[in-house]
Amino acid sequence: MLGSLAFSLAHRLRRSQALREYRRIAGEPWLPPEVVQARQLESLRGLLAHAERTVPYYRELFKTIGARSEDIRSFDDFAKFPILTKDILRARQEDLLSETADRSTLTVQHSGGSTGVPVRFYRAPSYLDASDAGTYRNLAQCGWKPGDMIAFFWGFNQRLDAMPPWQFEMRQRLRRFYQLDPFKSGEHEMSQWAAKWPSIAPRTALGYASTMGRFAEFLLRTGTRVAPLKGAFTTAEKLYPAQRDAIERAFSCKVYDLYGSSEVQNIASECPHGRMHVNADYCVLEVQESAELKSHQLLATSLKQWAMPFIRYRNEDSGALEAGQCDCGRGFPLMQLQVARMSDNFIFPDGRVVHGEFFTHLMYGTEGIGSFQFHQTASDQIVMRIVPAPGSAERRRAAVLNAVEQIHHLAGELVSVEVLEVESIPLSRAGKHRFTLSDVESSVRG
């Protein structure tokens, strides 16, 4: 009861509508498939009308193709609509913002891409509330209830790092998300997490698949027993079978894999039967089959992101849609995720492990940098490759120096950072850009 009260209070203090929205959408997955599809199409047509009316890029696009939003009456009609790529998003960023969006309330976000050039976009508070509500619904599959403590394996930001311990503890316990930092996740930190676990008393866990898997392996290796969880939810990177097995054994619970991206969140979630369902009230998901691309590229349309609509957005992941209905009884459609983003963990000489997202966060949004890569060539050596872009060379140098300082602050002076300005950064054999890459043999792939 105290947890539920704290959870509700935290939402009121943040002026968040997420809890109210969660209660509204909780039953949506259980609607019959034909009702789910009809509602999805209705939401899509509303989004298209809004985009044509208020978003300069889409207003222009409708004129170019000689159509109106009301002409799209079915999903077959929608399949003929032009695709949004990351290149278009970079080039037409401002034109993709709705004229009705209150820019003073928007938050700036960044994401990567196969070319290695970060993408910048915006989110509105209402979208963040909807995203949180979708997360709550995902967690509820295992029996989680609002107010149950969640062990949240997610990277700290500068604000959290600067908080006094008492303030951090109060924040975590009020919000009911106790955050554990993958950016500092070596043996020492994980032993601290294990010691703290009984006082946190989480009922579920949520976060980076690789960090949760490593912590589970730590608990199993050291013989540390913790109270069973209702469920563990992995996200943000590919979940491997060995990680799933370790998490299930360490926490005596089922693992549920979640799928989304920075640009389009809450795309799909795994059900108790182990099958992945598209969150049809949040997203329209399509598959583009292309011999040229040699893969089945996913196209995602967010039904919740109206401030900056993502319509038929190629997010550079691949997967497949599945016919039929799951035995779990949910009416949401089925999918398989084939390839998702990966991020290497770095291991330093003292055994400290740092999730790759720490490094990407250092560089997103910096002026004068077109692309970048952090490459750990040895436990005490990092090569930082920078592809310059038009902009202030002075600001580029300042951003690079700041990144080097942050790495030394985290890893100590024992780790050397070599900065190289290059014309391009080679893609992986799969044709993707790797923002982080580690050659250290004991590194754990995310």
Buried (B, 14 or more C-beta within 10 A) or exposed (E): EEBEEBBEEBBEEBEBBBBEBBEEBEEBBEBEBEEBBEBBBEBBBEBBBBBBBBBBBBBEBBEEEEBEBEEBEEEEEBEEBEEBBBEBBBEBBEBBBBEEBEEEEBEEBBBBBBBBBBBEBBBBBBBBBBBBBBBBBBBBBBEBBBBBBBBBBBBBEEEBEEBEEEEBEEBBBBBBBBBBBBBBBBBEBBEEBBEEBEEBEBBBBBBBBBBBBBBBBBBBEEEBEBEEBBBBBBBBBBBBEEBBBBBBEBBEBBBBBBBBBBBBBBBBBBBBEEBBBBBBBBBBBBBBEEEEEEBBBBBBBBBBBBBBBBBBBBBBBBBEBBEEBBEBEBBBBBBBBEBBBBBBBBBBEBEBBBBBBBBBBBBBEBBBBBBBBBBBEEBBBBBBBBBBEEEEEEEBEBBBEEBBEBBBEBBEEEBBBEBEEEEEBEEEEEEBBBBBBBEBEEBBBB
